[in-house]
Amino acid sequence: MTTIAVVVGSVRPGRVTRAVADWAHTVAAGRPDARYEVVDLADHDLAFDEEAHAPRSGRYEHAHTRRWAATVAGFDGFLFVTPEYNHSAPAVLKNALDHLYDEWNDKAAGFVSLGFAGGVRAAEHLRGVAAELQLATVQAQLALNLSDDFAEYPVFAPTGTREKELTRVLDQLERWAGALKTLRG
């Protein structure tokens, strides 16, 4: 069975990203062709740039990096739930991506972004990073607007079409993750 991580891309106190990830996981949990699991970056203590060797080498000196590598290696695809901070993705999410290389290769990625402009700039930046990591990003994306989907901020209350939009992302993500799994044999 295809396994997909729903990655909570923020660790900021008071974050709403976890509520969005939990909602996405609930929607995805009933799907028959994939198993979904929430992976919260708050549970992974990844310091910035502390590994002596480039991630491409796969030589991880720190136990927390090896644990992170094992976590990422166990999935076929990733649904990144990311807020937009200053026209980009949170540093903690970029750092989590930058920590590894081979573990991301030939896997699929989709995005749920959030912000005043739907978080689309964060997802766009992450698409470029994903390409360098040989992560194939799907075309569909769910862009949540803080004004509409969080009308009584910080309470997440997705508007009427959001579940349908998420389903489109999940459909593409599952197809790509399954197809790419054959490359990894």
Secondary structure, DSSP 8 states (H G I E B T S, - for coil): -EEEEEEE----TT-SHHHHHHHHHHHHHT-TTEEEEEEEGGGS---SS--SS-GGG----SHHHHHHHHHHHT-SEEEEEEE-BTTB--HHHHHHHHT-SGGGTTEEEEEEEEETTTTHHHHHHHHHHHHHTTEEEEEEEEEEETTTTTTBTTB----TTHHHHHHHHHHHHHHHHHHHHHHH-
